[in-house]
Amino acid sequence: MITNPFLDPGLHHDLYGRATRLTRRTGALMRAKTSGRPVPEVIVRRLTDHRDEDAPQLGLVVDIGCGRGTTCRALAEQLRPTRLIGIDLAPALLADARARAGRQRGVRTEFVQADFHQLPLASGSAESVVAAFCLYHSPQPEQALAEIARVLAGDGLAVLVTKALDSYRDMDALVAAAGLDPLAEQHESLYTAAHSSNLAELTDTSLEVITTEHEEHRFTFDGLDHAAEYLATNPKYHLAPGLYGNPSALAEALHEALPEQPITTSSVITYVVARHRGGRP
């Protein structure tokens, strides 16, 4: 039986059938963030750093697992490719991405529903491919990486982003201490399939790794109410009925069990830049 909700296809609709869960999760984390660069900005910078200054305008750029389109927007605004495709399996997230994308003159932007194990793109068609915070949703990330290698042009670049296995471990301790899920610290990491310690090795099965970079992101939730906004969206925990997806009820349960307190936690974000083996030096 699959215990990791990110690796259970039967839970995909519950997790991403509506964009609101991801919006709340991201919003709660971003309000808590105290250190760490914006991930879309780092992705853009890595693509720029490893590209010739005198290269012509980028052609096709693909954002796999694009979610609500935050990275798509940064890619369109700052790289200005002739064509940008955002790919995700969740129609609700794609609808949100379309609404948030905006119009960039000279950039043809599309959003496509597809499985990243079978990308609807021609071989060698993409000059740049981004896969941020999505590979750990695959029980076979090597297959998704092989697809990235297939669609990537010979001199193209891929930027892959993931999190550490022990990300947000302080939140696990909080949930356990409150008695909301006594086994919270023993559950398998959500990022077990593709994490900071194995992403470069996974990538090496299909592509040549150019650089690997790790950066710690730190978060301080200003109290239990703020923490509840994040925890109510986290499928890792086995909460009592009525608590998952209900920040106010979860906050009440936390207040009954624990004193008011700020909660600090962290996650290491890992960036891997890769290309075809034997590509441009």
C-alpha beads as a LAMMPS data file, in Angstrom:
LAMMPS data file: protein, C-alpha beads

281 atoms
280 bonds

1 atom types
1 bond types

-500.0 500.0 xlo xhi
-500.0 500.0 ylo yhi
-500.0 500.0 zlo zhi

Masses

1 110.0

Atoms # bond

1 1 1 0.000 0.000 0.000
2 1 1 1.273 3.484 -0.869
3 1 1 1.490 5.560 2.313
4 1 1 2.976 8.729 0.849
5 1 1 0.034 10.883 -0.354
6 1 1 2.182 12.500 -3.034
7 1 1 2.764 9.067 -4.568
8 1 1 -0.849 7.880 -4.379
9 1 1 -2.675 8.604 -7.671
10 1 1 -5.987 8.081 -5.914
11 1 1 -5.384 11.205 -3.828
12 1 1 -4.435 13.467 -6.718
13 1 1 -7.894 14.996 -7.052
14 1 1 -8.183 15.571 -3.300
15 1 1 -4.852 17.398 -3.313
16 1 1 -5.187 19.389 -6.522
17 1 1 -8.819 19.223 -7.596
18 1 1 -9.111 22.834 -6.437
19 1 1 -6.445 25.528 -6.570
20 1 1 -7.408 26.878 -3.142
21 1 1 -5.416 24.279 -1.183
22 1 1 -2.166 25.150 -2.945
23 1 1 -2.950 28.874 -2.692
24 1 1 -3.443 28.638 1.083
25 1 1 -0.359 26.476 1.558
26 1 1 1.879 28.782 -0.477
27 1 1 0.396 31.900 1.092
28 1 1 0.974 30.662 4.636
29 1 1 4.563 29.680 3.844
30 1 1 5.417 32.926 2.068
31 1 1 4.094 35.029 4.965
32 1 1 6.307 33.004 7.287
33 1 1 9.441 33.129 5.152
34 1 1 12.411 34.919 6.716
35 1 1 15.285 33.806 4.472
36 1 1 15.844 32.283 1.049
37 1 1 15.634 33.740 -2.443
38 1 1 12.421 33.529 -4.498
39 1 1 12.644 30.221 -6.347
40 1 1 11.390 31.532 -9.745
41 1 1 14.072 34.238 -9.671
42 1 1 16.815 31.658 -9.026
43 1 1 15.511 29.471 -11.871
44 1 1 15.629 32.398 -14.291
45 1 1 19.128 33.320 -13.120
46 1 1 20.439 29.768 -13.577
47 1 1 19.058 29.581 -17.117
48 1 1 20.658 32.935 -17.887
49 1 1 23.997 32.068 -16.284
50 1 1 24.492 28.964 -18.419
51 1 1 23.408 30.471 -21.718
52 1 1 25.637 32.292 -24.210
53 1 1 25.255 36.055 -23.982
54 1 1 25.132 36.341 -27.786
55 1 1 22.631 33.492 -28.221
56 1 1 19.463 34.351 -30.188
57 1 1 16.090 34.745 -28.507
58 1 1 14.953 31.630 -26.694
59 1 1 12.497 29.462 -28.557
60 1 1 10.348 27.019 -26.592
61 1 1 10.567 27.017 -22.794
62 1 1 8.583 24.366 -20.882
63 1 1 7.548 24.514 -17.221
64 1 1 6.626 20.983 -16.105
65 1 1 4.377 20.713 -13.063
66 1 1 3.660 24.414 -13.466
67 1 1 0.979 24.514 -10.766
68 1 1 -0.552 27.968 -10.456
69 1 1 1.917 29.438 -12.949
70 1 1 4.174 31.512 -10.689
71 1 1 7.357 30.321 -12.380
72 1 1 5.733 30.558 -15.822
73 1 1 5.134 34.234 -15.268
74 1 1 8.742 34.870 -14.234
75 1 1 10.032 32.928 -17.252
76 1 1 7.814 34.918 -19.622
77 1 1 8.604 38.312 -18.132
78 1 1 12.347 37.893 -17.693
79 1 1 13.459 35.453 -20.419
80 1 1 10.874 36.444 -23.036
81 1 1 10.990 33.225 -25.086
82 1 1 9.041 33.043 -28.316
83 1 1 6.905 30.277 -26.820
84 1 1 6.197 29.121 -23.263
85 1 1 4.246 25.992 -22.324
86 1 1 3.111 25.233 -18.789
87 1 1 2.233 21.576 -18.175
88 1 1 0.338 20.136 -15.234
89 1 1 -1.976 17.190 -14.607
90 1 1 -4.492 19.209 -12.552
91 1 1 -7.090 21.179 -14.575
92 1 1 -7.877 23.434 -11.602
93 1 1 -4.252 24.540 -11.294
94 1 1 -3.983 25.110 -15.041
95 1 1 -7.095 27.296 -14.980
96 1 1 -5.553 29.358 -12.199
97 1 1 -2.254 29.589 -14.100
98 1 1 -4.021 30.864 -17.216
99 1 1 -5.806 33.524 -15.202
100 1 1 -2.578 34.668 -13.513
101 1 1 -0.249 34.476 -16.509
102 1 1 -0.978 37.868 -18.027
103 1 1 0.057 38.777 -21.550
104 1 1 3.675 39.266 -22.520
105 1 1 4.211 40.818 -25.894
106 1 1 6.070 38.470 -28.212
107 1 1 5.624 35.442 -25.922
108 1 1 3.114 32.815 -26.993
109 1 1 1.947 31.204 -23.746
110 1 1 0.006 27.940 -23.516
111 1 1 -1.119 25.708 -20.659
112 1 1 -1.550 22.002 -21.341
113 1 1 -2.948 19.191 -19.207
114 1 1 -0.585 16.222 -19.429
115 1 1 1.293 13.588 -17.457
116 1 1 4.987 14.438 -17.179
117 1 1 5.837 10.777 -17.792
118 1 1 4.488 11.232 -21.354
119 1 1 5.059 14.797 -22.460
120 1 1 3.026 15.905 -25.518
121 1 1 6.086 17.484 -27.119
122 1 1 8.321 16.558 -30.023
123 1 1 11.779 15.204 -29.290
124 1 1 14.404 17.943 -29.158
125 1 1 11.799 20.714 -29.322
126 1 1 12.489 22.584 -26.051
127 1 1 15.412 24.930 -25.500
128 1 1 14.823 25.081 -21.755
129 1 1 12.850 22.831 -19.405
130 1 1 11.983 23.608 -15.788
131 1 1 10.657 21.044 -13.293
132 1 1 10.237 22.659 -9.876
133 1 1 8.705 20.880 -6.874
134 1 1 7.024 18.205 -8.978
135 1 1 9.370 15.226 -9.403
136 1 1 8.603 13.981 -5.889
137 1 1 5.030 13.394 -7.073
138 1 1 6.296 10.568 -9.273
139 1 1 6.924 6.994 -8.070
140 1 1 9.335 6.783 -11.025
141 1 1 11.070 10.171 -11.322
142 1 1 13.682 8.628 -13.609
143 1 1 10.950 8.168 -16.215
144 1 1 9.962 11.824 -15.967
145 1 1 13.620 12.830 -16.264
146 1 1 14.012 10.624 -19.341
147 1 1 11.076 12.499 -20.889
148 1 1 12.762 15.806 -20.087
149 1 1 15.908 14.555 -21.796
150 1 1 13.873 13.461 -24.820
151 1 1 12.185 16.820 -25.402
152 1 1 15.258 18.912 -24.586
153 1 1 17.224 20.259 -27.545
154 1 1 20.843 19.159 -27.843
155 1 1 22.182 22.447 -26.489
156 1 1 19.238 23.076 -24.169
157 1 1 19.212 23.383 -20.391
158 1 1 17.071 21.839 -17.693
159 1 1 16.616 23.303 -14.213
160 1 1 15.234 20.891 -11.619
161 1 1 14.185 21.931 -8.122
162 1 1 13.260 19.915 -5.035
163 1 1 13.282 19.969 -1.215
164 1 1 15.164 18.102 1.493
165 1 1 13.725 14.938 3.022
166 1 1 13.471 16.546 6.465
167 1 1 11.771 19.751 5.321
168 1 1 9.521 21.392 7.945
169 1 1 10.428 18.769 10.567
170 1 1 9.603 21.263 13.332
171 1 1 5.996 21.226 12.146
172 1 1 5.969 17.438 12.529
173 1 1 7.108 17.891 16.127
174 1 1 4.390 20.488 16.744
175 1 1 1.619 18.213 15.467
176 1 1 2.911 15.314 17.567
177 1 1 3.279 17.449 20.705
178 1 1 -0.299 18.674 20.327
179 1 1 -1.509 15.071 20.122
180 1 1 -3.192 15.725 16.771
181 1 1 -1.134 12.968 15.141
182 1 1 1.161 11.270 17.685
183 1 1 3.059 9.554 14.844
184 1 1 3.616 12.748 12.848
185 1 1 7.405 12.546 13.174
186 1 1 7.421 8.933 11.948
187 1 1 5.546 9.389 8.677
188 1 1 7.478 9.037 5.447
189 1 1 8.706 12.318 3.999
190 1 1 6.526 13.780 1.252
191 1 1 9.691 14.282 -0.795
192 1 1 11.084 10.764 -0.651
193 1 1 10.967 10.124 -4.423
194 1 1 13.142 13.102 -5.409
195 1 1 14.851 15.078 -2.667
196 1 1 17.933 17.198 -2.059
197 1 1 20.193 14.220 -1.441
198 1 1 19.267 12.172 -4.519
199 1 1 18.170 14.669 -7.202
200 1 1 21.587 14.960 -8.845
201 1 1 21.959 11.164 -8.930
202 1 1 18.484 10.761 -10.424
203 1 1 19.207 13.411 -13.027
204 1 1 22.450 11.691 -13.990
205 1 1 20.451 8.708 -15.289
206 1 1 19.342 10.803 -18.291
207 1 1 21.256 14.083 -18.349
208 1 1 24.658 15.531 -17.526
209 1 1 24.588 17.520 -14.311
210 1 1 26.306 20.901 -14.670
211 1 1 25.759 22.360 -11.210
212 1 1 24.015 21.477 -7.970
213 1 1 23.153 24.206 -5.476
214 1 1 21.577 23.999 -2.026
215 1 1 19.990 26.895 -0.157
216 1 1 18.278 26.838 3.226
217 1 1 14.915 28.589 3.433
218 1 1 13.718 29.500 6.918
219 1 1 10.185 30.229 8.064
220 1 1 8.772 31.670 11.272
221 1 1 5.042 31.302 11.836
222 1 1 3.966 34.087 14.176
223 1 1 1.672 31.875 16.233
224 1 1 -0.567 28.831 16.291
225 1 1 -3.250 30.413 14.078
226 1 1 -0.671 31.064 11.362
227 1 1 0.790 27.566 11.732
228 1 1 -2.700 26.078 11.424
229 1 1 -3.151 27.724 8.027
230 1 1 -0.205 25.709 6.740
231 1 1 -0.847 22.497 8.677
232 1 1 -4.458 22.279 7.502
233 1 1 -3.203 21.935 3.923
234 1 1 -0.536 19.310 4.638
235 1 1 -1.641 15.783 3.608
236 1 1 1.201 14.176 5.555
237 1 1 -0.681 14.149 8.841
238 1 1 -3.468 11.814 9.960
239 1 1 -5.786 14.355 11.532
240 1 1 -9.162 13.840 13.157
241 1 1 -12.218 14.351 10.930
242 1 1 -12.980 18.018 10.401
243 1 1 -9.414 19.276 10.892
244 1 1 -7.817 18.736 7.480
245 1 1 -8.629 21.714 5.288
246 1 1 -10.144 23.604 8.238
247 1 1 -7.568 26.085 9.630
248 1 1 -9.883 27.555 12.266
249 1 1 -10.771 24.148 13.743
250 1 1 -7.131 23.075 13.637
251 1 1 -6.038 26.323 15.326
252 1 1 -8.570 25.729 18.091
253 1 1 -7.204 22.214 18.641
254 1 1 -3.633 23.547 18.773
255 1 1 -4.582 26.245 21.313
256 1 1 -6.230 23.643 23.550
257 1 1 -3.055 21.560 23.633
258 1 1 -0.184 24.063 23.446
259 1 1 0.774 27.532 24.669
260 1 1 0.806 30.349 22.129
261 1 1 4.230 30.477 20.509
262 1 1 6.043 31.311 17.280
263 1 1 7.207 28.263 15.309
264 1 1 10.403 28.307 13.263
265 1 1 11.157 25.668 10.668
266 1 1 13.248 25.264 7.531
267 1 1 13.706 23.472 4.235
268 1 1 16.750 23.060 2.028
269 1 1 15.922 23.881 -1.582
270 1 1 18.100 22.175 -4.202
271 1 1 18.643 23.346 -7.770
272 1 1 20.173 21.062 -10.391
273 1 1 21.143 22.475 -13.781
274 1 1 21.632 19.814 -16.459
275 1 1 22.050 19.280 -20.197
276 1 1 22.466 16.467 -22.690
277 1 1 25.670 14.511 -22.288
278 1 1 28.209 15.732 -24.774
279 1 1 26.379 19.057 -25.126
280 1 1 27.953 22.486 -25.385
281 1 1 30.937 22.810 -23.011

Bonds

1 1 1 2
2 1 2 3
3 1 3 4
4 1 4 5
5 1 5 6
6 1 6 7
7 1 7 8
8 1 8 9
9 1 9 10
10 1 10 11
11 1 11 12
12 1 12 13
13 1 13 14
14 1 14 15
15 1 15 16
16 1 16 17
17 1 17 18
18 1 18 19
19 1 19 20
20 1 20 21
21 1 21 22
22 1 22 23
23 1 23 24
24 1 24 25
25 1 25 26
26 1 26 27
27 1 27 28
28 1 28 29
29 1 29 30
30 1 30 31
31 1 31 32
32 1 32 33
33 1 33 34
34 1 34 35
35 1 35 36
36 1 36 37
37 1 37 38
38 1 38 39
39 1 39 40
40 1 40 41
41 1 41 42
42 1 42 43
43 1 43 44
44 1 44 45
45 1 45 46
46 1 46 47
47 1 47 48
48 1 48 49
49 1 49 50
50 1 50 51
51 1 51 52
52 1 52 53
53 1 53 54
54 1 54 55
55 1 55 56
56 1 56 57
57 1 57 58
58 1 58 59
59 1 59 60
60 1 60 61
61 1 61 62
62 1 62 63
63 1 63 64
64 1 64 65
65 1 65 66
66 1 66 67
67 1 67 68
68 1 68 69
69 1 69 70
70 1 70 71
71 1 71 72
72 1 72 73
73 1 73 74
74 1 74 75
75 1 75 76
76 1 76 77
77 1 77 78
78 1 78 79
79 1 79 80
80 1 80 81
81 1 81 82
82 1 82 83
83 1 83 84
84 1 84 85
85 1 85 86
86 1 86 87
87 1 87 88
88 1 88 89
89 1 89 90
90 1 90 91
91 1 91 92
92 1 92 93
93 1 93 94
94 1 94 95
95 1 95 96
96 1 96 97
97 1 97 98
98 1 98 99
99 1 99 100
100 1 100 101
101 1 101 102
102 1 102 103
103 1 103 104
104 1 104 105
105 1 105 106
106 1 106 107
107 1 107 108
108 1 108 109
109 1 109 110
110 1 110 111
111 1 111 112
112 1 112 113
113 1 113 114
114 1 114 115
115 1 115 116
116 1 116 117
117 1 117 118
118 1 118 119
119 1 119 120
120 1 120 121
121 1 121 122
122 1 122 123
123 1 123 124
124 1 124 125
125 1 125 126
126 1 126 127
127 1 127 128
128 1 128 129
129 1 129 130
130 1 130 131
131 1 131 132
132 1 132 133
133 1 133 134
134 1 134 135
135 1 135 136
136 1 136 137
137 1 137 138
138 1 138 139
139 1 139 140
140 1 140 141
141 1 141 142
142 1 142 143
143 1 143 144
144 1 144 145
145 1 145 146
146 1 146 147
147 1 147 148
148 1 148 149
149 1 149 150
150 1 150 151
151 1 151 152
152 1 152 153
153 1 153 154
154 1 154 155
155 1 155 156
156 1 156 157
157 1 157 158
158 1 158 159
159 1 159 160
160 1 160 161
161 1 161 162
162 1 162 163
163 1 163 164
164 1 164 165
165 1 165 166
166 1 166 167
167 1 167 168
168 1 168 169
169 1 169 170
170 1 170 171
171 1 171 172
172 1 172 173
173 1 173 174
174 1 174 175
175 1 175 176
176 1 176 177
177 1 177 178
178 1 178 179
179 1 179 180
180 1 180 181
181 1 181 182
182 1 182 183
183 1 183 184
184 1 184 185
185 1 185 186
186 1 186 187
187 1 187 188
188 1 188 189
189 1 189 190
190 1 190 191
191 1 191 192
192 1 192 193
193 1 193 194
194 1 194 195
195 1 195 196
196 1 196 197
197 1 197 198
198 1 198 199
199 1 199 200
200 1 200 201
201 1 201 202
202 1 202 203
203 1 203 204
204 1 204 205
205 1 205 206
206 1 206 207
207 1 207 208
208 1 208 209
209 1 209 210
210 1 210 211
211 1 211 212
212 1 212 213
213 1 213 214
214 1 214 215
215 1 215 216
216 1 216 217
217 1 217 218
218 1 218 219
219 1 219 220
220 1 220 221
221 1 221 222
222 1 222 223
223 1 223 224
224 1 224 225
225 1 225 226
226 1 226 227
227 1 227 228
228 1 228 229
229 1 229 230
230 1 230 231
231 1 231 232
232 1 232 233
233 1 233 234
234 1 234 235
235 1 235 236
236 1 236 237
237 1 237 238
238 1 238 239
239 1 239 240
240 1 240 241
241 1 241 242
242 1 242 243
243 1 243 244
244 1 244 245
245 1 245 246
246 1 246 247
247 1 247 248
248 1 248 249
249 1 249 250
250 1 250 251
251 1 251 252
252 1 252 253
253 1 253 254
254 1 254 255
255 1 255 256
256 1 256 257
257 1 257 258
258 1 258 259
259 1 259 260
260 1 260 261
261 1 261 262
262 1 262 263
263 1 263 264
264 1 264 265
265 1 265 266
266 1 266 267
267 1 267 268
268 1 268 269
269 1 269 270
270 1 270 271
271 1 271 272
272 1 272 273
273 1 273 274
274 1 274 275
275 1 275 276
276 1 276 277
277 1 277 278
278 1 278 279
279 1 279 280
280 1 280 281
